């Protein structure tokens, strides 16, 4: 099992929204082998770990929002929620200029 730094500064960092290529979005955007996401999820839950957002692997890691949504009632994530130590973080949006005109397809921002 690989190590992540999703727990730092006394908080468990979780993506505020699914990233644009989240493995939990429809369409297999990361081209995973059939069943791979389900195996990753089961291994993470059984091992008391998490699936980090792949877009945060080169910096401070955050828990994948899709994984958090399905596993937040399991193990350490449930404990982190009860202890109020979950901090939602966001990646910089690659299409921020779209925010004023429309809903952003890259970060789940809903235009106003």
C-alpha positions in Angstrom: 0.0 0.0 0.0 1.4 3.4 -0.9 1.6 6.3 1.5 -0.3 9.6 1.0 -0.2 12.8 2.9 -4.0 13.4 2.9 -3.7 13.9 6.7 -1.6 16.9 7.5 -2.1 20.1 9.6 -4.4 18.1 11.8 -6.9 17.7 9.0 -7.9 15.0 6.4 -7.9 16.9 3.1 -10.7 15.9 0.7 -11.3 17.3 -2.8 -14.3 19.7 -2.7 -15.5 18.3 -6.0 -14.7 15.4 -8.4 -11.8 16.4 -10.6 -12.4 16.6 -14.4 -11.1 13.0 -15.0 -12.3 11.4 -11.7 -12.5 7.6 -11.8 -16.0 8.0 -10.3 -17.3 10.0 -13.2 -19.2 8.1 -15.9 -17.4 7.0 -19.0 -14.1 5.5 -17.6 -12.2 8.8 -18.3 -8.9 7.3 -17.0 -9.2 4.2 -19.2 -9.0 1.8 -16.3 -9.3 -2.0 -16.9 -12.8 -3.3 -16.2 -13.3 -3.7 -12.4 -10.1 -1.8 -11.5 -11.9 1.0 -9.7 -14.0 -1.4 -7.7 -10.8 -3.4 -6.7 -9.0 -0.1 -5.7 -12.0 0.9 -3.6 -12.3 -2.4 -1.9 -8.6 -2.6 -1.1 -8.6 1.0 0.3 -11.6 0.3 2.5 -10.3 -3.1 3.7 -6.8 -1.7 4.4 -8.1 1.4 6.2 -6.7 3.6 3.4 -8.0 6.0 0.9 -7.9 6.7 -2.9 -6.1 10.0 -3.4 -7.2 12.3 -6.2 -4.8 11.5 -9.1 -4.5 15.2 -9.9 -3.0 15.8 -6.5 -0.3 13.2 -6.6 2.6 15.6 -7.4 1.8 17.9 -4.5 -0.1 17.8 -1.3 -2.5 14.9 -1.7 -6.3 15.1 -1.1 -8.8 12.2 -0.9 -10.6 11.6 -4.2 -14.1 13.2 -3.8 -15.7 10.2 -5.6 -14.1 7.8 -3.1 -15.0 10.0 -0.2 -18.7 10.1 -1.3 -18.9 6.3 -1.3 -16.6 5.5 1.7 -17.2 8.4 4.2 -19.2 6.1 6.5 -16.3 3.6 6.6 -13.3 3.4 9.0 -11.1 6.4 9.4 -13.1 8.7 7.1 -16.1 8.2 9.3 -14.0 9.0 12.4 -12.6 12.1 10.7 -16.1 13.3 9.9 -17.2 12.7 13.5 -14.2 14.5 14.8 -14.8 17.4 12.4 -11.3 17.2 10.9 -12.3 16.9 7.3 -11.2 19.9 5.2 -12.5 20.2 1.7 -9.9 21.6 -0.8 -10.1 22.5 -4.4 -7.7 22.3 -7.4 -7.3 25.4 -9.4 -9.8 25.2 -12.3 -8.2 25.0 -15.7 -11.2 26.8 -17.2 -11.9 29.6 -14.7 -12.6 32.1 -17.5 -15.8 30.1 -18.1 -17.2 30.7 -14.7 -18.8 34.0 -15.5 -20.6 32.7 -18.5 -21.7 29.2 -17.9 -21.4 26.1 -15.8 -17.8 24.9 -15.7 -17.3 21.4 -17.1 -13.9 21.1 -15.4 -14.7 21.8 -11.8 -18.4 21.4 -11.2 -18.7 25.2 -10.7 -22.3 26.3 -11.4 -22.4 29.6 -13.1 -24.6 32.3 -11.6 
